[in-house]
Amino acid sequence: MAHVAVETGHRPKPAGTAPPRAAPAAGGGRAVLVRQAVLLSLLALLVRAPSFGRPFWSPDEGYLGTEAVLLRAGGTMYGDVVDRKPPLVPWLYEACFALGPHGLWLVRVLAVGALALTGILVARLATRWWGHWAGLPAGVLTVAATAALPAPDAMAATFEVFMLPATVAAMYFGARRRYLLAGLAVAVATLSKQVGLAPLLPLAAQILAGRRRTREGAALVAGTVAPLALCALVLGVRPFTFWVFFSSGSYASSPPGAAEAAGRAGNALLCLLTAFALTLLLVPRLPWRNALRRPADRTRATAPPPPRDAAQRDASRALAGWLPASMAAVAVGWHFYGHYFLQLTPPLALGSLWLVNLTRRSGTGGRRSTWGGGPTRTASVLVAGALVAAGAWTAAAVRSAPPGMTKVVHVATAVEERTAPGQRVFQWGMHPEIYWLSGRKPASRYLTAGLLTNFSGGGDPARVGRRYAVPGAWDRFRRELAASPPCLVVDDSAGTPYRLADYPELRNLLTRDYRRVATVDGARLYQRETC
């Protein structure tokens, strides 16, 4: 009986056939993940270390701190405490303030954790799309870039900082096609700030490009809507929907002039792009020649274009939706505050690694990467540039202080000296941190003149006044002053478009029942005769 020999070796491959490219790993070993988490957490602590050196960094922190005090005292969100923002970050402040007297210090610790978590999730997403070489560089670029803004924008523990990890989590779960979890992450981001809805655009585009559109779309919608609906039921559907979604009409329709808006946007972008300056060197190395080649030239090309795996296509599709959606979210209202641009840091960091991957796969001239040594070397150069920029910005933040900090501290000290614990105060200005720093409760739910006049820094001064206030605010405000007049009024409106003398209710109140007792750094203090 004849025996047939069976070859166990590899079959010869046709000439010119390249070996198959290994797909990038979707995850990493536990040790790799732990190292990434530790390094990114340390970097987050370093870039945010200056935040612990000031009593506050922005009026947003002061507003949130005062809200936390009122909520701890039994106040209700959107009742005794009102804001144009969702409730998650005020609740977070309340929880930190409940743990001890160093509430804002604890908030800043959580801000470090939120930034570290953002970097870790970005690293996981980059690893899934391009492999292990991209993970840590993407996380470092993200964390470092958040420092590349003026100190009050980079250091304040406000809405964008706590929105970022949920935003990236939504994209990460979307990349794994776990759309219920992605929707839940979008809901958490939206409950931190309304523009947290931005990931819905790339997620919806990804679902429409897939095969299970109905099932995946329903999961995304359910995950997004359910937490928002639950929150509305807890807080009251009408006040929740009004304050979160319908109270900002005048604010959003009062942008500054075109030149000022362009200047503010350009300045913030230039600051942020200092962390991505070396990424611009990759742009000339993109395969522009292949993209611009005429169809006839493409047919005559002897070498086929390099294959693009599914992960690279997913990354391109996701970033093509995520970055524009984030830019649109930054541009809402055209006010362009610097901290708005923090939302751009994750997609910009991932876009940098996308460029690295694209240049290494273009195969132009047989070069391996822009600086040689493969994508790891190129990514390392980008990271080094970002770290240098972050170091410079962080060093500047150590020496920086928020605008008007000295004046606010002086006014808060004067308020504390001229009132007793339990007496209420009203400040007509844009510094709600006076309440929190002085330890005195506000006499009104409207913590700044902004809700009563539509004033905002950089807004259109022609649209400041009572008729531009939040609808119904003045009726409630008058009832509050009549029911519980403040013992001390701080008028900090000198030189502003909302001078107290232009509002008869306040002017008559001071003339009738109050006397001026002090002027502190331009702020006038009026005390009620019976206090």
C-alpha positions as CSV (number, residue, x, y, z in Angstrom):
1,M,0.0,0.0,0.0
2,A,1.4,3.3,-1.1
3,H,1.9,5.9,1.4
4,V,1.3,9.6,0.5
5,A,3.7,12.0,2.1
6,V,2.0,15.2,3.4
7,E,4.1,18.3,3.6
8,T,3.8,20.1,6.9
9,G,5.8,23.2,5.8
10,H,4.4,26.5,4.5
11,R,3.3,26.8,1.0
12,P,5.4,29.1,-1.1
13,K,3.9,32.6,-1.5
14,P,3.5,34.3,-4.9
15,A,6.3,36.7,-5.6
16,G,5.6,40.2,-4.4
17,T,3.1,39.2,-1.7
18,A,3.7,41.0,1.6
19,P,3.4,39.1,4.8
20,P,0.1,39.7,6.6
21,R,0.1,42.6,9.0
22,A,-0.9,41.8,12.5
23,A,-4.0,43.7,13.7
24,P,-3.3,46.1,16.5
25,A,-4.1,44.6,19.8
26,A,-7.3,45.6,21.4
27,G,-6.0,45.5,24.9
28,G,-2.9,45.0,26.9
29,G,-1.6,43.1,29.8
30,R,-2.5,44.1,33.3
31,A,1.0,45.2,34.0
32,V,0.9,47.6,31.0
33,L,-2.4,49.0,32.0
34,V,-1.2,49.6,35.6
35,R,2.0,51.3,34.4
36,Q,-0.1,53.5,32.1
37,A,-2.5,54.4,34.8
38,V,0.3,55.3,37.3
39,L,2.2,57.4,34.8
40,L,-0.9,59.3,33.6
41,S,-2.1,59.8,37.2
42,L,1.3,61.3,38.1
43,L,1.3,63.5,35.1
44,A,-2.3,64.7,35.8
45,L,-1.2,65.6,39.4
46,L,1.9,67.5,38.1
47,V,0.0,69.6,35.6
48,R,-2.8,70.4,38.0
49,A,-0.5,70.9,41.1
50,P,-0.8,74.7,40.8
51,S,-4.6,74.5,41.2
52,F,-4.1,73.8,44.9
53,G,-2.3,77.1,45.5
54,R,-5.1,79.5,45.2
55,P,-8.4,79.9,47.1
56,F,-10.3,79.9,43.8
57,W,-9.5,80.1,40.1
58,S,-12.7,81.4,38.4
59,P,-16.2,82.6,39.3
60,D,-17.5,79.2,38.2
61,E,-15.7,77.6,41.2
62,G,-17.2,80.3,43.4
63,Y,-20.7,79.7,42.0
64,L,-20.4,75.9,42.5
65,G,-18.9,76.4,46.0
66,T,-21.9,78.6,47.0
67,E,-24.3,76.2,45.5
68,A,-22.8,73.4,47.5
69,V,-23.2,75.3,50.7
70,L,-26.9,76.0,49.9
71,L,-27.6,72.4,49.0
72,R,-25.9,71.2,52.2
73,A,-28.2,73.5,54.1
74,G,-31.3,71.8,52.6
75,G,-31.7,73.8,49.5
76,T,-33.2,72.2,46.4
77,M,-31.6,72.3,42.9
78,Y,-33.4,74.6,40.5
79,G,-35.5,75.8,43.4
80,D,-33.4,77.4,46.1
81,V,-30.3,77.0,43.9
82,V,-30.5,77.9,40.2
83,D,-28.0,77.7,37.4
84,R,-28.0,77.3,33.7
85,K,-25.9,74.1,34.1
86,P,-26.9,70.5,34.7
87,P,-26.9,69.2,38.3
88,L,-24.0,66.6,38.4
89,V,-21.1,69.0,39.1
90,P,-23.0,71.0,41.8
91,W,-23.9,67.6,43.5
92,L,-20.2,66.6,43.3
93,Y,-19.2,69.9,45.0
94,E,-21.9,69.3,47.7
95,A,-20.6,65.8,48.4
96,C,-17.0,67.1,48.8
97,F,-18.1,70.0,51.0
98,A,-20.0,67.5,53.2
99,L,-16.8,65.6,53.9
100,G,-15.1,68.4,55.7
101,P,-14.0,72.0,55.8
102,H,-11.6,71.6,52.9
103,G,-14.3,70.9,50.3
104,L,-12.7,72.7,47.4
105,W,-9.4,70.9,48.1
106,L,-11.2,67.6,47.7
107,V,-12.9,68.8,44.5
108,R,-9.5,69.6,43.1
109,V,-8.3,66.1,44.0
110,L,-11.2,64.7,42.1
111,A,-10.3,67.0,39.2
112,V,-6.9,65.3,39.1
113,G,-8.6,61.9,39.1
114,A,-11.0,63.0,36.3
115,L,-8.1,64.2,34.2
116,A,-6.1,61.0,34.8
117,L,-9.2,58.9,33.9
118,T,-9.6,60.8,30.7
119,G,-6.0,60.1,29.8
120,I,-6.3,56.4,30.6
121,L,-9.5,56.1,28.4
122,V,-7.8,57.9,25.6
123,A,-4.9,55.5,25.9
124,R,-7.2,52.5,25.7
125,L,-8.9,53.9,22.7
126,A,-5.7,54.6,20.9
127,T,-4.4,51.1,21.7
128,R,-7.6,49.5,20.3
129,W,-7.3,51.5,17.1
130,W,-3.5,51.4,16.4
131,G,-1.7,49.1,18.8
132,H,0.3,49.3,21.9
133,W,2.8,51.9,20.5
134,A,-0.1,54.5,20.4
135,G,-1.6,54.0,23.9
136,L,0.6,55.9,26.3
137,P,1.5,58.7,23.9
138,A,-2.2,59.4,23.3
139,G,-2.9,59.6,27.0
140,V,0.2,61.8,27.7
141,L,-0.8,64.2,24.8
142,T,-4.3,64.5,26.2
143,V,-3.2,65.2,29.8
144,A,-0.4,67.6,28.8
145,A,-2.6,69.5,26.4
146,T,-5.1,70.4,29.2
147,A,-2.4,72.5,30.8
148,A,-1.8,74.6,27.6
149,L,-4.3,77.3,28.5
150,P,-4.2,80.4,30.7
151,A,-4.1,79.3,34.4
152,P,-7.7,80.2,35.3
153,D,-9.0,78.1,32.4
154,A,-6.6,75.2,32.9
155,M,-6.7,75.0,36.7
156,A,-10.3,75.6,37.6
157,A,-12.2,72.5,38.7
158,T,-15.3,73.2,36.7
159,F,-17.7,71.5,34.3
160,E,-15.4,70.6,31.4
161,V,-12.9,68.8,33.6
162,F,-15.6,66.4,34.9
163,M,-17.3,66.1,31.5
164,L,-14.1,64.9,29.7
165,P,-13.9,61.3,31.1
166,A,-17.5,60.5,30.3
167,T,-17.1,62.0,26.8
168,V,-14.1,59.7,26.1
169,A,-15.8,56.7,27.7
170,A,-18.7,57.2,25.3
171,M,-16.3,57.0,22.3
172,Y,-14.5,54.0,23.9
173,F,-17.6,52.0,24.4
174,G,-18.8,53.0,20.9
175,A,-15.6,51.6,19.4
176,R,-16.4,48.3,21.2
177,R,-20.0,48.6,19.8
178,R,-21.4,48.5,23.4
179,Y,-23.9,51.3,22.7
180,L,-26.0,51.0,25.9
181,L,-22.8,51.9,27.9
182,A,-21.9,54.5,25.3
183,G,-25.3,56.1,25.8
184,L,-25.0,56.0,29.6
185,A,-21.6,57.8,29.3
186,V,-23.1,60.4,27.0
187,A,-25.8,61.0,29.6
188,V,-23.2,61.4,32.4
189,A,-21.3,63.9,30.2
190,T,-24.5,65.8,29.4
191,L,-25.4,66.0,33.1
192,S,-22.0,67.6,33.6
193,K,-22.5,70.1,30.8
194,Q,-25.0,70.3,28.0
195,V,-22.3,70.1,25.3
196,G,-21.5,66.6,26.5
197,L,-24.0,65.5,23.9
198,A,-21.3,66.0,21.2
199,P,-20.3,62.3,21.0
200,L,-23.8,61.4,19.7
201,L,-22.8,62.6,16.2
202,P,-19.8,60.2,15.7
203,L,-21.7,57.4,17.5
204,A,-24.7,57.8,15.3
205,A,-22.6,57.9,12.2
206,Q,-20.9,54.7,13.3
207,I,-24.2,53.0,13.9
208,L,-25.5,54.0,10.5
209,A,-22.4,52.5,8.9
210,G,-23.1,49.2,10.6
211,R,-25.5,46.3,10.1
212,R,-27.5,46.4,13.3
213,R,-28.8,49.9,13.0
214,T,-32.1,49.5,14.8
215,R,-30.8,47.5,17.7
216,E,-27.7,49.6,18.3
217,G,-29.5,52.9,17.7
218,A,-32.2,51.9,20.3
219,A,-29.5,51.0,22.8
220,L,-27.7,54.3,22.3
221,V,-30.9,56.3,22.7
222,A,-32.0,54.3,25.7
223,G,-28.7,54.7,27.5
224,T,-28.7,58.5,26.8
225,V,-32.3,59.3,27.6
226,A,-32.9,57.1,30.7
227,P,-30.6,58.9,33.1
228,L,-31.7,62.3,31.8
229,A,-35.4,61.3,32.3
230,L,-34.7,60.0,35.8
231,C,-32.9,63.2,36.8
232,A,-35.8,65.2,35.5
233,L,-38.3,63.2,37.5
234,V,-36.2,63.6,40.7
235,L,-35.8,67.3,40.3
236,G,-39.1,68.1,38.6
237,V,-39.5,67.9,34.8
238,R,-40.4,71.6,34.3
239,P,-37.5,73.2,36.3
240,F,-35.0,70.6,35.1
241,T,-35.8,71.1,31.4
242,F,-36.1,74.9,31.8
243,W,-32.8,75.5,33.5
244,V,-30.8,72.9,31.6
245,F,-32.1,73.4,28.1
246,F,-34.2,76.5,27.8
247,S,-32.8,79.2,30.2
248,S,-29.8,80.2,28.0
249,G,-31.6,81.8,25.0
250,S,-30.5,85.3,25.8
251,Y,-27.0,84.3,26.7
252,A,-26.5,82.2,23.6
253,S,-27.9,85.0,21.4
254,S,-25.6,87.6,22.8
255,P,-22.2,86.9,21.3
256,P,-19.5,89.6,21.2
257,G,-18.6,91.3,17.9
258,A,-17.1,89.2,15.2
259,A,-13.6,90.6,15.7
260,E,-13.7,90.0,19.4
261,A,-15.1,86.5,19.0
262,A,-12.5,85.6,16.4
263,G,-9.7,87.0,18.6
264,R,-10.8,85.1,21.7
265,A,-11.2,81.9,19.6
266,G,-7.9,82.4,17.9
267,N,-6.0,83.1,21.1
268,A,-7.4,80.0,22.9
269,L,-6.6,77.8,19.9
270,L,-3.1,79.1,19.6
271,C,-2.5,78.4,23.3
272,L,-3.9,74.9,23.0
273,L,-1.9,74.1,19.8
274,T,1.4,74.8,21.6
275,A,1.0,71.3,22.9
276,F,0.5,70.0,19.4
277,A,3.1,72.1,17.6
278,L,5.3,69.2,16.5
279,T,2.2,67.4,15.1
280,L,2.1,70.1,12.3
281,L,5.4,68.7,11.0
282,L,3.6,65.5,10.1
283,V,1.2,67.3,7.7
284,P,3.7,67.6,4.8
285,R,4.4,63.9,5.2
286,L,0.9,62.8,4.5
287,P,0.2,60.9,1.3
288,W,-1.1,64.0,-0.5
289,R,0.5,62.9,-3.8
290,N,-1.6,59.7,-3.7
291,A,-4.7,61.5,-2.8
292,L,-4.3,64.1,-5.6
293,R,-3.2,61.7,-8.3
294,R,-5.5,61.5,-11.4
295,P,-7.6,58.3,-11.8
296,A,-5.5,57.4,-14.9
297,D,-2.3,57.7,-12.9
298,R,-3.8,55.5,-10.3
299,T,-4.5,52.7,-12.8
300,R,-1.0,52.9,-14.1
301,A,0.5,52.6,-10.6
302,T,2.4,49.4,-10.3
303,A,2.2,49.1,-6.5
304,P,-1.3,48.7,-5.0
305,P,-2.2,51.1,-2.1
306,P,-1.4,49.7,1.4
307,P,-4.3,47.9,3.0
308,R,-6.3,49.7,5.7
309,D,-7.6,47.4,8.4
310,A,-11.0,47.8,10.1
311,A,-9.6,49.5,13.2
312,Q,-8.0,52.2,11.1
313,R,-11.3,52.8,9.2
314,D,-13.1,53.0,12.6
315,A,-10.6,55.5,13.9
316,S,-10.9,57.7,10.8
317,R,-14.7,57.5,10.9
318,A,-14.9,58.3,14.6
319,L,-12.4,61.2,14.5
320,A,-14.1,62.7,11.4
321,G,-17.3,63.1,13.5
322,W,-15.8,63.6,17.0
323,L,-13.5,66.6,16.3
324,P,-16.1,68.6,14.3
325,A,-18.8,67.9,16.9
326,S,-16.4,69.0,19.6
327,M,-15.6,72.2,17.7
328,A,-19.3,72.9,17.2
329,A,-19.8,72.4,21.0
330,V,-17.0,74.9,21.8
331,A,-18.5,77.4,19.4
332,V,-22.1,77.4,20.8
333,G,-23.0,80.9,21.7
334,W,-19.7,82.3,20.2
335,H,-18.3,83.3,23.6
336,F,-15.2,81.2,23.4
337,Y,-14.0,81.1,27.0
338,G,-10.7,79.4,27.3
339,H,-11.9,76.4,29.4
340,Y,-14.4,75.5,26.6
341,F,-11.4,74.4,24.5
342,L,-10.6,71.6,27.0
343,Q,-13.2,69.5,25.1
344,L,-10.9,69.5,22.1
345,T,-8.0,67.9,23.8
346,P,-9.0,64.1,23.5
347,P,-9.8,64.3,19.7
348,L,-6.8,66.4,19.0
349,A,-4.5,64.0,20.8
350,L,-6.0,61.0,19.0
351,G,-5.9,62.9,15.7
352,S,-2.1,63.4,16.2
353,L,-1.6,59.6,16.6
354,W,-3.9,59.1,13.6
355,L,-1.5,61.2,11.6
356,V,1.5,59.2,12.9
357,N,-0.2,56.0,11.8
358,L,-1.2,57.4,8.4
359,T,2.3,58.6,7.6
360,R,3.9,55.2,8.6
361,R,1.4,53.4,6.4
362,S,1.7,55.7,3.4
363,G,4.9,53.9,2.2
364,T,6.2,57.0,0.5
365,G,9.8,56.6,-0.5
366,G,10.2,53.6,1.8
367,R,10.7,55.9,4.8
368,R,9.5,54.4,8.0
369,S,8.4,57.6,9.8
370,T,9.1,61.3,9.9
371,W,12.0,61.0,12.4
372,G,13.0,57.4,11.8
373,G,12.7,54.4,14.1
374,G,9.1,53.7,13.4
375,P,5.9,55.1,14.9
376,T,7.1,54.8,18.4
377,R,9.9,57.2,17.8
378,T,7.6,59.7,16.0
379,A,5.1,59.5,18.8
380,S,7.8,60.0,21.4
381,V,8.9,63.2,19.7
382,L,5.3,64.5,19.7
383,V,5.0,63.6,23.4
384,A,8.3,65.4,24.2
385,G,7.0,68.6,22.5
386,A,3.7,68.4,24.4
387,L,5.5,67.9,27.8
388,V,7.7,70.9,27.2
389,A,4.7,73.0,26.4
390,A,2.8,71.7,29.5
391,G,5.8,72.3,31.7
392,A,6.0,75.9,30.6
393,W,2.3,76.5,31.1
394,T,2.3,74.8,34.5
395,A,5.3,76.8,35.6
396,A,3.5,80.0,34.6
397,A,0.4,78.8,36.5
398,V,2.4,78.6,39.7
399,R,3.0,82.3,39.5
400,S,-0.5,83.2,38.2
401,A,-3.6,84.3,40.0
402,P,-7.2,84.6,38.8
403,P,-8.3,88.1,37.8
404,G,-9.5,90.2,40.8
405,M,-8.5,87.6,43.4
406,T,-7.1,90.1,45.8
407,K,-10.1,92.4,45.5
408,V,-12.5,89.5,46.1
409,V,-10.6,88.3,49.2
410,H,-10.7,91.8,50.6
411,V,-14.4,92.2,50.0
412,A,-15.2,88.8,51.4
413,T,-13.2,89.7,54.5
414,A,-15.1,93.0,54.9
415,V,-18.4,91.1,54.5
416,E,-17.4,88.6,57.2
417,E,-16.4,91.4,59.6
418,R,-19.6,93.4,59.1
419,T,-22.1,90.6,59.4
420,A,-22.9,87.8,61.9
421,P,-23.2,84.2,61.0
422,G,-26.7,83.5,59.8
423,Q,-27.2,87.0,58.4
424,R,-27.8,87.1,54.7
425,V,-25.9,89.1,52.1
426,F,-26.6,90.1,48.5
427,Q,-23.8,91.0,46.1
428,W,-24.7,92.8,42.9
429,G,-21.8,91.7,40.7
430,M,-20.1,88.6,39.1
431,H,-18.2,87.2,42.0
432,P,-20.3,84.6,43.8
433,E,-17.2,83.4,45.6
434,I,-17.7,86.3,48.0
435,Y,-20.5,84.3,49.6
436,W,-18.4,81.2,50.0
437,L,-15.3,82.9,51.2
438,S,-17.1,85.1,53.7
439,G,-19.2,82.1,55.1
440,R,-22.4,84.1,54.5
441,K,-25.5,82.8,52.7
442,P,-27.0,84.7,49.8
443,A,-30.3,86.5,50.1
444,S,-31.4,85.4,46.7
445,R,-31.2,82.3,44.5
446,Y,-29.6,84.5,41.8
447,L,-26.0,84.4,42.8
448,T,-24.7,86.8,40.2
449,A,-26.1,89.8,38.3
450,G,-25.7,87.7,35.1
451,L,-29.0,85.8,35.5
452,L,-30.8,89.1,36.2
453,T,-29.1,91.2,33.4
454,N,-27.7,88.7,30.9
455,F,-24.2,90.1,31.4
456,S,-21.3,87.8,30.8
457,G,-17.6,88.6,30.2
458,G,-17.1,89.0,26.5
459,G,-20.8,89.1,25.7
460,D,-22.6,91.9,23.7
461,P,-23.0,94.8,26.1
462,A,-25.9,96.1,24.1
463,R,-27.9,93.0,25.2
464,V,-27.5,93.6,29.0
465,G,-30.5,94.7,31.0
466,R,-33.6,93.5,32.7
467,R,-35.5,92.6,29.6
468,Y,-32.7,90.1,28.7
469,A,-32.8,88.4,32.1
470,V,-33.8,84.8,32.6
471,P,-37.6,84.7,32.1
472,G,-39.5,85.3,35.4
473,A,-36.3,86.0,37.3
474,W,-37.2,89.6,38.4
475,D,-40.6,88.7,39.8
476,R,-39.0,86.0,42.0
477,F,-36.2,88.3,42.9
478,R,-38.5,91.1,44.1
479,R,-40.4,88.6,46.3
480,E,-37.1,87.3,47.8
481,L,-35.9,90.8,48.7
482,A,-39.3,91.6,50.2
483,A,-39.6,88.4,52.2
484,S,-36.0,88.4,53.5
485,P,-34.1,91.6,52.9
486,P,-30.3,91.2,53.2
487,C,-28.4,92.7,56.0
488,L,-25.6,93.7,53.7
489,V,-25.5,94.6,50.0
490,V,-22.3,94.6,48.0
491,D,-22.5,96.8,44.9
492,D,-19.6,95.7,42.6
493,S,-21.1,97.2,39.5
494,A,-19.0,100.3,39.0
495,G,-17.8,100.6,35.4
496,T,-20.0,97.8,34.2
497,P,-23.1,97.8,31.8
498,Y,-25.3,96.7,34.7
499,R,-24.8,99.7,37.2
500,L,-27.0,99.3,40.2
501,A,-28.3,102.9,39.8
502,D,-30.0,101.8,36.6
503,Y,-32.3,99.3,38.4
504,P,-35.0,101.2,40.3
505,E,-35.9,98.3,42.6
506,L,-32.3,98.1,44.0
507,R,-31.7,101.8,44.0
508,N,-34.9,102.5,45.9
509,L,-34.2,99.7,48.4
510,L,-30.8,101.1,49.2
511,T,-32.0,104.7,49.5
512,R,-34.8,103.7,51.8
513,D,-33.3,101.1,54.2
514,Y,-29.5,101.1,53.9
515,R,-26.5,103.3,54.5
516,R,-23.1,103.0,53.0
517,V,-20.6,101.7,55.5
518,A,-17.5,101.0,53.5
519,T,-15.8,101.0,50.1
520,V,-13.4,98.1,49.5
521,D,-11.3,98.2,46.3
522,G,-14.1,100.0,44.5
523,A,-16.9,97.8,45.8
524,R,-19.5,99.7,47.9
525,L,-21.0,98.0,51.0
526,Y,-24.4,99.0,52.3
527,Q,-25.8,97.9,55.6
528,R,-29.5,97.7,56.6
529,E,-30.3,100.0,59.4
530,T,-32.0,97.3,61.5
531,C,-29.1,94.9,61.3
